[in-house]
Amino acid sequence: MKKIVLAYSGGLDTSIAIAWLKERYACEIVAMAADVGQGEELAPLEGKALSSGASKLYIEDIREEFLRDFVFPMLQAGALYEQKYLLGTAIARPAIAKALVKVALQEGADAVAHGATGKGNDQVRFELTVKALAPHLKIVAPWREWEIRSRDDAFDYAERRGIPVPVTKSKPYSMDRNIWHLSYEGGVLEDPDREPDREMFLLTADPSEAPDQPEFVEIDFVQGIPSGINGETLAAVELLTRLNTLAGRHGVGRVDMVENRLVGMKSRGVYETPGGTLLFLAHRELESLTMDRETMHFKELVAARYGELVYYGQWFTPLREGLGAFVESTQRHVSGSIRLKLFKGNVTVAGRRSPYSLYRDDLATFGADSVYNQRDAEGFINLFGLPLLTQGILQQKRPKE
């Protein structure tokens, strides 16, 4: 191989990967960082990448594409993993890998590389995307080849070569940030019985220290896609940035869970998804107002499978695309506004409206009405309960044991 493009984050693993790849393969290493909303983390990357041995660094701004083509379709699906995880890291990987392939093709590279560990999910997510989009590219995964077996080994490797890394042995948990979320795992968090340090959280206030007065926000949607806040139409990046600030101020969006990794082991992850939590709850509430029962209940089954596909890195698969087509068809009338109340880490629905609302007060009322004949319920119950009636008669005829 003459040239390898490395998916570069500037973290411990990818920082030492540049030096290791150069030593192991004696070829040019090009670094590529995808801007998915890491903010100030991107500023020092070029100097770090070049000082670590990369010939150049690409920083690809894919924030709008990330939200438009990956996050918002996932939001429309209502996808969660194991009922808690809003899939912030998982959904970013196919977007980053797509940008990685783009740079590799542009550079005429022979291979791509990533810093994902051999125990984690990200190795699968990166590599499945590369296989789908550029099957001719070789894939190099240093964690599956080198003699480094732990974070301490990685620290020692970095120290011997003078490679600056963003974490220390005294604070060894790893973080992954994008505009949708911030995750923490490893190190001191590997003990599931240990509460995270209060100082660890960067996006959300401690709920006990959040404002003593609730705050309301109204989120607008057009066909299941968030379009504005409090009546102001906003582009995707600006919309989510504002919601992150708002929800974070009130301590909304923390999740601490033990999850089942794709590779077969359990791991503990701590996540902050402030704006995403608001969008997920608001979208689900709008669907409850505008979507018919049968579609909504079936879509709940689809959402669980969709979440698994995202978690497993199977974004560019026929099944995910097929489910995506179904989801998109269900969003035709998911337009309207949801008002949320934020207070001390909690979110509650304060109001909902839509021009496509299926809710009719003249049907739902417990008062007198002229559109629903309550006598009709008797025939409905008789037909709906016919199997149970038949079963009951049969049981009465059977001899008692």
ABEGO torsion letter per residue (X at the ends): XABBBBBBAGBAAAAAAAAAAAAAAGBBBBBBBBBAGAEAAAAAAAAAAAAAGBABBBBBBAAAAAAAAAAAAAAAAGBBBGGABAGAAAAAAAAAAAAAAAAAAAAGBABBBBABBAABAAAAAAAAAAAAABAABBBBBAAAABABABAAAAAAAAAAAGBBBABBAABABBBBBBAABBBBBEEAAABAABBBBAAABAABBBAAABBABBBBBBBBBBGGBBABBGGBBBBAAAAAAAAAAAAAAAGBGBBBBBBBBAAGBBBBBBBBBAAAAAAAAAAAAAAAAABBAAAAAAAAAAAAAAAAAAAAGAABBAAAAAAAAAAAAAAAABBEBBBBBBBGGBBBBABBBBAABABBAAAABABBBAABBAAAAAAAAAAAAAAAAAAAAAAAABBBX
